[in-house]
Amino acid sequence: MKLTFRLLAALAALFISFAAAAQAWPTRPVKIVVPFPPGGTTDILARMFAERLQGVFGQPFLVENRGGAGGVIGTDAVAKSPPDGYTLLLSSSAPLAVGLKLYKKVPYDAMRDLAPVSMVADVAMVLAVSPGFKATTVNELIAYAKSNPGKLNIALNSLGSQSHLLTELFRVRTGTSFNMVPYKGTGPAVVDLMAGVVDADFENLPAVVEHIRGNRLRALAVLSASRSEVLPNVPTMAELGMSEFVASPWFAIAAPAGTPAPIVARLNEEINKILKAPATRELLAKQGANPVVMTPEETARFFREEIDKWARIVAETGAKLE
């Protein structure tokens, strides 16, 4: 009985100390690691949340871009950081789920080494081409690829991303041969797409919507279940008979595993408040993004489902990275 009482007392004291730490947190700047270069959708979202979280907590939230290896390098750095609430990850789905089975070895286990904090958003995707490219429809793009094998250049905004695997699936389903040109992030890929260095790109809509509106890029199709409100005249891939091509890249915030649960819970609460705010929802909608509100537990379940889903697609397409 005494042992049980002492154990309960110790657990209660531990919980109180964690709760006290969470109540005091943060007492210094918090770093948000974006595992991609500046200019992409992940970076745009991270800077928006950094500004709003700084306003909530009264401490600087600083964005650090740490790109490389399709997001693996930055994600690994967070996984190996002290679990004290002062290092967070805001990442796309690539290094958290989509691209994990593409590599022979990933230096972290997304479910073991990271603590899911919150979902942030999902976005529509668009198949865009450079303004000088001849094809004006998806069928014309396919016809060009078939009549000019090896001449079409399609950007991969990041190895292991949904863009990468959808491009692989496009190759398999259309029976075409083209060059896949890898980039270290959406920002540099879009710059080269506008310049005509590459011809096409399966890209996140927020990163290119203003370029499409300004006629610096041309949209051939969106990869959503229905037409996008921001590009209502652009058909869906499903309308064109390619119903498999419905995808919504997602973005989430995670912390190193072992981060005190009260800090994770408080972060989740404040992030979800931000996501529910009308101003945030309006801003995301203009970019073709949708807020996604989940608890940490729901976010963890979603991670697992996505890991399993994209592992099956990797197996089907045979896509691999060294």
Buried (B, 14 or more C-beta within 10 A) or exposed (E): EEEEEEEEEEEEEEEEEBBEBBEEBBEEEBBBBBBBBBBBBBBBBBBBBBEBBBEBBEBEBEBBBBBBBBBBBBBBBBBEBEBBBBBBBBBBBBBBBBBBBBBEEBBBEBBEBBBBBBBBBBBBBBBBBBBEBEBEEBEBBBBBBBEEEEEBBBBBBBBBBBBBBBBBBBBEEBEBEBEBBBBBBBBBBBBBBBEEBBBBBBBBBBBBBEBBEEEBBBBBBBBBEEBBEBBEEBBBBBBBEBEEBBBBBBBBBBBBBEBBBBBBBBBBEBBBEBBEEEEBBEEBEEBBBBBBBBBBEBBBEBBEEBBEEBBEBBEEBEBEBE
